[in-house]
Amino acid sequence: MAVTGGHPASPVNADEARPGTRHEPGAGAGTPADRAAPLPGDAPGGADGDGRPVMVVLRGLGLGDLLTAVPALRALRRAFPAHRITLAAPAPLAGLLPLIGACDDLLDVTGPGPVPLHRPDLAVNLHGSGPRSTVALLATHPGRLISHAHPGLPLLPGPPWPARTHERVRWCDLLTWHGIPADPTDLALRPPATAGHTAARHAAGGPAPAERPALSGPCLSGPGPVIVHPGAAHPARRWPPDRFAAVAAALHHAGHDVLVTGTAAERGLARRVAAAAGLPEEAVTAGRTDVTGLAALVASARLVVCGDTGVAHLAGAFGTPSVVLFGPTPPALWGPPEGPHTVLWHGDPGRPPGDPHAGRPDPALLTIGVEEVLDAATDLLEVTVR
């Protein structure tokens, strides 16, 4: 069933990435129809109820993962304006569809499949390196498939999986190889009208336009709050709560309106951080906002302080100043775009990334101190007018 609605508690692991090298610029040039060739033995099909051809795009992951795929989704909308684009992703993310402006509806899929759709005209794998996600899309019997190459699926064309490239660039490069121009900087979201809207009130109706939204700053009047977001999907990317509390307390004492955000599952963590920082209970919004409400808070914020998690990508998409703390994963692979963002990372760029799913904080993350974060936050608050 296609749905439109919320906020995920945690991302789902992608397929295990294969080692690979990034293709050279210009490889695989051609039109979308040339590169997204019909599969052997399959005829194109997949029209919806109003006669439009259907495209399904698999991205069965979390908030940050979806936001890094926005440039690719926009490129697909521009290349296939007559298609109905269905995003296969977790249902709680549906509230972001009107802000992205590239997809018509959402099919509730978590992980690499299965994908409950039959004979779409086009299937696009923006989920992972395969083979599970690619096989799940093949099982829908699409007329055409866009994916990376995989040695277990030798008949499918595609570029090799690039192991060490930024996530936004990875998916834009995939589409470019298949003849679909894509711009990895096209990631701005349309600001939500208000934090009070629920995802259910944002049903997508008809084809979404593909114009590029501007980074528009706060969507609400006033100076905006400072957001402290202590959670992350896995302990490897969670800075210690007492350090977040120390940052929140210092910013609160400096006269800033501090909010502690998080998912429903992180409400206990957020309340501990707020209590240790001397913040009132109403400063804790964790578990009280859906994905649209969280987006509205970030869009209106004066500053976001967080780890390498989905809220950091929301700040990047709205141009909200942010201090982002990295540990196991280099910011070269998942960091924010150019803009009013400060990245703190003490890792070694010459070493392979750590495990972002590990059960304890990454050593590089623990080397980031409270004063370092406060200095970065103060600098952004002093030079940025919101």
TASULFEN-V812208 format. One record per backbone hydrogen bond with DSSP energy under -0.5 kcal/mol. NH is the residue of the N-H (numbers start at 0). CO is the residue of the C=O. If there is no record, write none. Layout:
BEGIN
NH|CO ; NH|CO
END
This chain:
BEGIN
2|105 ; 4|90 ; 26|23 ; 28|25 ; 34|30 ; 35|31 ; 36|34 ; 38|142 ; 41|38 ; 47|51 ; 50|47 ; 53|45 ; 54|83 ; 55|121 ; 56|85 ; 57|123 ; 58|56 ; 58|87 ; 60|58 ; 65|61 ; 66|62 ; 67|63 ; 68|64 ; 68|65 ; 69|66 ; 72|68 ; 73|69 ; 74|70 ; 75|71 ; 76|72 ; 77|73 ; 78|74 ; 79|75 ; 80|77 ; 82|79 ; 83|52 ; 84|82 ; 85|54 ; 85|83 ; 86|84 ; 86|104 ; 87|56 ; 87|85 ; 88|86 ; 88|106 ; 89|60 ; 92|89 ; 93|4 ; 93|90 ; 95|92 ; 96|93 ; 98|95 ; 99|95 ; 100|96 ; 103|84 ; 104|84 ; 105|2 ; 106|86 ; 107|0 ; 107|105 ; 108|88 ; 108|106 ; 110|59 ; 115|113 ; 116|114 ; 118|116 ; 118|139 ; 120|45 ; 120|53 ; 121|53 ; 122|143 ; 123|55 ; 124|145 ; 125|57 ; 125|123 ; 134|130 ; 135|131 ; 136|132 ; 137|133 ; 138|134 ; 139|136 ; 140|137 ; 141|136 ; 142|119 ; 143|120 ; 144|36 ; 145|122 ; 146|144 ; 148|158 ; 152|149 ; 155|152 ; 162|19 ; 162|160 ; 166|332 ; 169|165 ; 170|166 ; 171|167 ; 172|168 ; 173|169 ; 174|170 ; 175|171 ; 176|172 ; 177|173 ; 178|175 ; 179|174 ; 180|178 ; 183|181 ; 185|182 ; 186|184 ; 188|316 ; 189|98 ; 196|193 ; 200|197 ; 201|198 ; 212|210 ; 215|213 ; 216|317 ; 225|256 ; 226|224 ; 226|302 ; 227|258 ; 228|226 ; 228|304 ; 229|227 ; 235|357 ; 236|233 ; 237|234 ; 238|236 ; 242|239 ; 243|239 ; 244|240 ; 245|241 ; 246|242 ; 247|243 ; 248|244 ; 249|245 ; 250|246 ; 251|247 ; 252|248 ; 253|249 ; 254|251 ; 255|250 ; 257|255 ; 258|225 ; 259|282 ; 260|227 ; 260|258 ; 265|262 ; 266|263 ; 269|265 ; 270|266 ; 271|267 ; 272|268 ; 273|269 ; 274|270 ; 275|271 ; 276|272 ; 277|273 ; 277|274 ; 278|273 ; 282|279 ; 283|280 ; 284|259 ; 284|282 ; 285|259 ; 286|261 ; 287|284 ; 293|289 ; 294|290 ; 295|291 ; 296|292 ; 297|293 ; 298|294 ; 299|295 ; 300|296 ; 300|297 ; 301|224 ; 302|224 ; 303|320 ; 304|226 ; 305|322 ; 306|228 ; 307|324 ; 308|306 ; 311|308 ; 312|308 ; 313|309 ; 314|310 ; 315|311 ; 316|312 ; 317|313 ; 318|314 ; 319|314 ; 321|339 ; 322|303 ; 323|321 ; 323|341 ; 324|305 ; 325|323 ; 325|343 ; 332|329 ; 333|329 ; 334|330 ; 340|338 ; 341|321 ; 342|340 ; 343|323 ; 344|342 ; 348|346 ; 350|347 ; 353|327 ; 355|353 ; 357|354 ; 361|235 ; 364|361 ; 365|361 ; 366|362 ; 367|364 ; 368|366 ; 372|368 ; 373|369 ; 374|370 ; 375|371 ; 376|372 ; 377|373 ; 378|374 ; 379|375 ; 380|376 ; 381|377 ; 382|378 ; 383|379 ; 384|382 ; 385|383
END
